[in-house]
């Protein structure tokens, strides 16, 4: 959750994406990165 908020994808990350990759911080960063790039 902190990783997503840090990237600025709080709104998008707030979705189920964060819950799904809420395990390791690396996974969250990868998901946020893909979202940001998209």
C-alpha positions as CSV (number, residue, x, y, z in Angstrom):
1,X,0.0,0.0,0.0
2,X,2.8,2.4,0.8
3,X,4.6,1.6,-2.4
4,X,1.6,2.4,-4.5
5,X,0.9,5.6,-2.6
6,X,4.5,6.6,-3.1
7,X,4.3,6.2,-6.9
8,X,1.2,8.3,-7.0
9,X,-1.1,5.6,-8.3
10,X,-3.1,5.7,-5.1
11,X,-6.4,5.9,-7.1
12,X,-5.5,3.2,-9.5
13,X,-3.6,1.1,-7.0
14,X,-6.4,1.4,-4.6
15,X,-8.3,-1.0,-6.9
16,X,-8.0,-4.8,-6.5
17,X,-4.6,-4.6,-8.1
18,X,-3.0,-3.6,-4.8
19,X,-4.9,-6.3,-2.9
20,X,-3.7,-8.9,-5.4
21,X,-0.1,-7.9,-5.3
22,X,-0.2,-6.8,-1.6
23,X,2.2,-9.7,-0.8
24,X,5.8,-8.5,-1.5
25,X,6.7,-4.9,-2.1
26,X,8.5,-5.8,-5.3
27,X,5.3,-7.1,-6.8
28,X,3.4,-3.9,-6.0
29,X,6.2,-1.9,-7.6
30,X,5.9,-4.0,-10.7
31,X,2.1,-3.6,-10.9
32,X,2.4,0.1,-10.3
33,X,5.1,0.4,-13.0
34,X,2.9,-1.3,-15.5
35,X,0.0,0.9,-14.6
36,X,2.1,4.0,-14.9
37,X,3.5,3.0,-18.3
38,X,0.1,2.2,-19.6
